[in-house]
Amino acid sequence: MIKRTHLAIGLAATIPLIMKNPISVLGVLGAIAPDWDKYLRLKHRTITHSLVALGVSTVGLYHVNKSVALVWGICYASHLLADALTIKGVPFFYPYKKKYGLKLLKTGDVKEYVIQLLAIAILILRYIR
């Protein structure tokens, strides 16, 4: 999935937490963190798309700021689950190379934009209340 979709899903999932503690908005970066593999010169959808990376990064942040870590963990997990909807799947148990997922859509296709719009609609409805 593309960055906008990951951010929209992450925000929709965590907006109530962010509204209670605004500093936790920093945790939304977890929604795009798995794709930082590109900047780390790692092969895409390997270690950064694993449950180990989710756990280690969330626990590490927990020692810095608990509310940021909570939002980070939810957003990071939402990224992995969203990517599991794509044809490529996700190697949850990396270094084991098997990729898991429903494989329902291709990145950037119409179905992804529908998911993005639904996440934005959820954000708007939660924010208006």
Backbone as CSV, one residue per row, in Angstrom:
resi,resn,N_x,N_y,N_z,CA_x,CA_y,CA_z,C_x,C_y,C_z
1,MET,0.839,-1.179,0.000,0.000,0.000,0.000,0.887,1.246,0.000
2,ILE,0.278,2.338,-0.354,1.044,3.576,-0.426,1.004,4.314,0.917
3,LYS,1.907,5.246,1.074,2.083,5.976,2.329,0.783,6.631,2.811
4,ARG,0.062,7.278,1.910,-1.186,7.961,2.299,-2.184,6.999,2.928
5,THR,-2.283,5.816,2.355,-3.223,4.824,2.884,-2.805,4.382,4.273
6,HIS,-1.519,4.098,4.443,-1.024,3.683,5.754,-1.255,4.769,6.801
7,LEU,-1.001,6.010,6.459,-1.208,7.113,7.404,-2.685,7.290,7.747
8,ALA,-3.556,7.189,6.749,-4.994,7.335,6.989,-5.507,6.227,7.904
9,ILE,-5.087,5.001,7.666,-5.512,3.877,8.499,-4.971,4.054,9.922
10,GLY,-3.697,4.396,10.038,-3.093,4.586,11.358,-3.768,5.685,12.156
11,LEU,-4.025,6.798,11.514,-4.709,7.901,12.194,-6.124,7.510,12.591
12,ALA,-6.845,6.849,11.687,-8.220,6.435,11.998,-8.251,5.494,13.196
13,ALA,-7.253,4.644,13.305,-7.198,3.678,14.406,-6.796,4.305,15.739
14,THR,-6.100,5.423,15.701,-5.534,5.970,16.939,-6.008,7.372,17.309
15,ILE,-6.886,7.970,16.536,-7.279,9.359,16.795,-7.825,9.576,18.215
16,PRO,-8.571,8.634,18.794,-9.023,8.872,20.179,-7.855,8.969,21.164
17,LEU,-6.825,8.168,20.959,-5.641,8.217,21.834,-4.878,9.524,21.655
18,ILE,-4.787,9.960,20.399,-4.072,11.207,20.100,-4.807,12.407,20.695
19,MET,-6.131,12.375,20.638,-6.917,13.482,21.180,-6.724,13.587,22.703
20,LYS,-6.505,12.453,23.375,-6.298,12.464,24.829,-4.898,12.920,25.209
21,ASN,-3.925,12.618,24.344,-2.535,12.953,24.648,-1.840,13.359,23.342
22,PRO,-1.876,14.643,23.002,-1.371,15.106,21.702,0.068,14.706,21.356
23,ILE,0.942,14.534,22.337,2.327,14.140,22.038,2.359,12.767,21.366
24,SER,1.337,11.958,21.615,1.305,10.611,21.049,1.163,10.615,19.528
25,VAL,0.868,11.771,18.944,0.774,11.859,17.479,2.098,11.437,16.828
26,LEU,3.191,11.563,17.558,4.489,11.127,17.035,4.474,9.633,16.705
27,GLY,3.650,8.882,17.412,3.551,7.448,17.175,2.963,7.089,15.833
28,VAL,2.296,8.042,15.198,1.710,7.781,13.877,2.801,7.451,12.854
29,LEU,4.020,7.858,13.132,5.131,7.491,12.247,5.268,5.973,12.124
30,GLY,4.752,5.249,13.103,4.761,3.791,13.027,3.984,3.266,11.834
31,ALA,3.041,4.060,11.326,2.251,3.652,10.174,3.080,3.580,8.897
32,ILE,4.183,4.298,8.862,5.034,4.274,7.663,6.421,3.707,7.934
33,ALA,6.713,3.445,9.212,8.049,2.956,9.581,8.470,1.663,8.890
34,PRO,7.587,0.694,8.679,8.047,-0.523,8.010,8.628,-0.278,6.619
35,ASP,8.202,0.785,5.972,8.724,1.087,4.635,10.033,1.856,4.669
36,TRP,10.542,2.126,5.849,11.852,2.769,5.958,12.965,1.823,5.567
37,ASP,12.621,0.565,5.280,13.632,-0.393,4.825,14.374,0.139,3.607
38,LYS,13.675,0.931,2.801,14.287,1.521,1.607,15.460,2.435,1.986
39,TYR,15.258,3.210,3.061,16.291,4.149,3.492,17.418,3.446,4.254
40,LEU,17.095,2.300,4.811,18.089,1.518,5.544,18.843,0.551,4.626
41,ARG,18.540,0.640,3.341,19.164,-0.212,2.312,18.927,-1.700,2.569
42,LEU,17.720,-1.992,3.034,17.305,-3.368,3.228,16.347,-3.759,2.110
43,LYS,16.250,-5.029,1.855,15.291,-5.495,0.857,13.881,-5.203,1.390
44,HIS,12.993,-4.747,0.500,11.641,-4.378,0.905,10.853,-5.599,1.378
45,ARG,10.047,-5.375,2.384,9.208,-6.395,3.006,10.012,-7.579,3.518
46,THR,10.990,-7.263,4.324,11.751,-8.308,5.020,11.639,-8.029,6.525
47,ILE,12.730,-7.768,7.185,12.748,-7.617,8.641,11.826,-6.510,9.145
48,THR,11.730,-5.407,8.437,10.903,-4.301,8.917,9.405,-4.609,8.823
49,HIS,9.057,-5.639,8.084,7.656,-6.049,7.969,7.376,-7.302,8.798
50,SER,8.117,-7.470,9.885,7.957,-8.653,10.718,7.401,-8.290,12.088
51,LEU,6.907,-9.298,12.776,6.413,-9.094,14.133,7.551,-8.762,15.092
52,VAL,8.752,-9.235,14.779,9.922,-8.915,15.606,10.190,-7.408,15.565
53,ALA,10.187,-6.819,14.377,10.420,-5.377,14.252,9.326,-4.589,14.958
54,LEU,8.084,-5.032,14.830,6.968,-4.391,15.534,7.216,-4.422,17.039
55,GLY,7.537,-5.583,17.563,7.748,-5.725,19.003,8.936,-4.962,19.527
56,VAL,10.069,-5.091,18.867,11.296,-4.431,19.324,11.140,-2.909,19.284
57,SER,10.590,-2.390,18.211,10.453,-0.931,18.101,9.444,-0.384,19.116
58,THR,8.364,-1.117,19.335,7.350,-0.651,20.286,7.874,-0.699,21.718
59,VAL,8.534,-1.784,22.075,9.105,-1.892,23.426,10.182,-0.827,23.638
60,GLY,11.001,-0.595,22.626,12.027,0.446,22.731,11.413,1.813,22.984
61,LEU,10.355,2.134,22.267,9.687,3.424,22.468,8.960,3.488,23.804
62,TYR,8.498,2.358,24.289,7.786,2.311,25.564,8.661,2.870,26.691
63,HIS,9.954,2.628,26.582,10.882,3.124,27.601,11.128,4.625,27.477
64,VAL,10.750,5.195,26.348,10.897,6.636,26.134,9.600,7.362,26.487
65,ASN,8.472,6.869,25.927,7.176,7.500,26.168,6.084,6.461,25.915
66,LYS,5.323,6.143,26.939,4.321,5.077,26.849,3.194,5.400,25.870
67,SER,2.718,6.629,25.859,1.604,6.967,24.967,2.048,6.980,23.503
68,VAL,3.255,7.452,23.248,3.788,7.413,21.875,3.967,5.956,21.445
69,ALA,4.465,5.122,22.362,4.679,3.709,22.043,3.372,2.998,21.729
70,LEU,2.305,3.320,22.452,1.011,2.693,22.196,0.512,3.033,20.796
71,VAL,0.559,4.307,20.445,0.129,4.724,19.106,1.044,4.125,18.045
72,TRP,2.362,4.153,18.292,3.329,3.552,17.372,2.983,2.087,17.108
73,GLY,2.778,1.322,18.176,2.502,-0.104,18.043,1.239,-0.373,17.238
74,ILE,0.187,0.384,17.514,-1.067,0.212,16.768,-0.864,0.574,15.298
75,CYS,-0.190,1.689,15.057,0.037,2.134,13.677,0.952,1.175,12.918
76,TYR,1.996,0.693,13.569,2.920,-0.254,12.941,2.167,-1.536,12.584
77,ALA,1.370,-2.025,13.539,0.578,-3.234,13.295,-0.425,-3.008,12.165
78,SER,-1.016,-1.810,12.106,-1.970,-1.524,11.029,-1.276,-1.550,9.669
79,HIS,-0.025,-1.121,9.623,0.745,-1.168,8.380,0.918,-2.616,7.933
80,LEU,1.332,-3.471,8.871,1.548,-4.876,8.528,0.254,-5.535,8.072
81,LEU,-0.843,-5.256,8.774,-2.129,-5.856,8.401,-2.619,-5.334,7.053
82,ALA,-2.427,-4.057,6.801,-2.833,-3.493,5.513,-2.023,-4.110,4.375
83,ASP,-0.719,-4.248,4.577,0.113,-4.872,3.545,-0.232,-6.342,3.356
84,ALA,-0.786,-6.970,4.388,-1.201,-8.364,4.270,-2.421,-8.511,3.351
85,LEU,-3.092,-7.410,3.068,-4.208,-7.446,2.119,-3.720,-7.469,0.674
86,THR,-2.477,-7.085,0.455,-1.953,-7.000,-0.910,-1.499,-8.366,-1.420
87,ILE,-1.341,-8.457,-2.708,-0.944,-9.706,-3.363,0.398,-10.213,-2.841
88,LYS,1.303,-9.300,-2.511,2.637,-9.702,-2.062,2.646,-10.327,-0.673
89,GLY,1.691,-9.979,0.189,1.670,-10.517,1.538,2.796,-9.959,2.397
90,VAL,2.922,-10.502,3.618,3.881,-9.991,4.598,4.596,-11.154,5.293
91,PRO,5.927,-11.063,5.437,6.677,-12.115,6.136,6.651,-11.889,7.652
92,PHE,5.506,-12.130,8.284,5.347,-11.866,9.709,6.446,-12.506,10.559
93,PHE,6.936,-13.658,10.145,7.911,-14.408,10.945,9.300,-14.397,10.322
94,TYR,9.638,-13.285,9.648,10.968,-13.150,9.066,12.007,-13.472,10.140
95,PRO,13.050,-14.220,9.845,13.675,-14.531,8.567,13.041,-15.682,7.778
96,TYR,11.992,-16.299,8.323,11.278,-17.280,7.496,10.601,-16.512,6.378
97,LYS,10.803,-16.943,5.168,10.412,-16.145,4.008,8.955,-16.284,3.594
98,LYS,8.214,-17.185,4.233,6.814,-17.347,3.867,6.067,-16.046,4.138
99,LYS,5.270,-15.624,3.150,4.493,-14.390,3.287,3.028,-14.742,3.502
100,TYR,2.433,-14.066,4.473,1.057,-14.319,4.849,0.160,-13.169,4.405
101,GLY,-1.097,-13.470,4.217,-2.049,-12.421,3.895,-3.223,-12.933,3.112
102,LEU,-4.170,-12.034,2.905,-5.379,-12.365,2.162,-5.203,-12.200,0.660
103,LYS,-4.215,-11.392,0.282,-3.868,-11.183,-1.125,-5.089,-10.772,-1.964
104,LEU,-5.744,-9.699,-1.510,-6.966,-9.225,-2.143,-6.775,-8.109,-3.160
105,LEU,-5.661,-7.380,-3.089,-5.512,-6.228,-3.973,-4.053,-5.970,-4.298
106,LYS,-3.863,-5.161,-5.331,-2.522,-4.713,-5.702,-2.330,-3.304,-5.160
107,THR,-1.108,-2.989,-4.794,-0.786,-1.650,-4.306,-1.148,-0.621,-5.371
108,GLY,-1.893,0.397,-4.977,-2.247,1.485,-5.873,-3.488,1.245,-6.719
109,ASP,-4.170,0.108,-6.540,-5.356,-0.101,-7.363,-6.586,0.546,-6.719
110,VAL,-7.720,0.459,-7.386,-8.942,1.125,-6.942,-9.359,0.654,-5.548
111,LYS,-9.192,-0.625,-5.266,-9.574,-1.153,-3.951,-8.785,-0.468,-2.836
112,GLU,-7.524,-0.181,-3.086,-6.738,0.507,-2.069,-7.272,1.905,-1.819
113,TYR,-7.664,2.600,-2.879,-8.199,3.951,-2.710,-9.527,3.940,-1.965
114,VAL,-10.316,2.889,-2.130,-11.560,2.753,-1.374,-11.232,2.606,0.116
115,ILE,-10.239,1.791,0.435,-9.807,1.626,1.826,-9.318,2.962,2.385
116,GLN,-8.551,3.688,1.592,-8.034,4.995,2.013,-9.186,5.956,2.311
117,LEU,-10.172,5.995,1.426,-11.321,6.887,1.622,-12.147,6.482,2.841
118,LEU,-12.293,5.190,3.076,-13.011,4.728,4.268,-12.284,5.157,5.543
119,ALA,-10.964,5.046,5.548,-10.187,5.465,6.712,-10.337,6.966,6.939
120,ILE,-10.326,7.737,5.876,-10.498,9.189,5.994,-11.900,9.517,6.507
121,ALA,-12.899,8.788,6.025,-14.274,9.001,6.492,-14.378,8.702,7.989
122,ILE,-13.737,7.634,8.441,-13.731,7.303,9.869,-13.069,8.424,10.657
123,LEU,-11.969,8.939,10.143,-11.275,10.052,10.801,-12.198,11.261,10.949
124,ILE,-12.870,11.609,9.877,-13.763,12.776,9.894,-14.901,12.560,10.879
125,LEU,-15.505,11.380,10.860,-16.626,11.096,11.758,-16.180,11.101,13.219
126,ARG,-15.003,10.603,13.519,-14.507,10.600,14.893,-14.130,12.013,15.349
127,TYR,-13.605,12.798,14.434,-13.160,14.142,14.784,-14.349,15.072,15.035
128,ILE,-15.431,14.867,14.292,-16.603,15.730,14.418,-17.307,15.519,15.758
129,ARG,-17.283,14.319,16.280,-17.979,14.025,17.551,-17.440,14.789,18.680
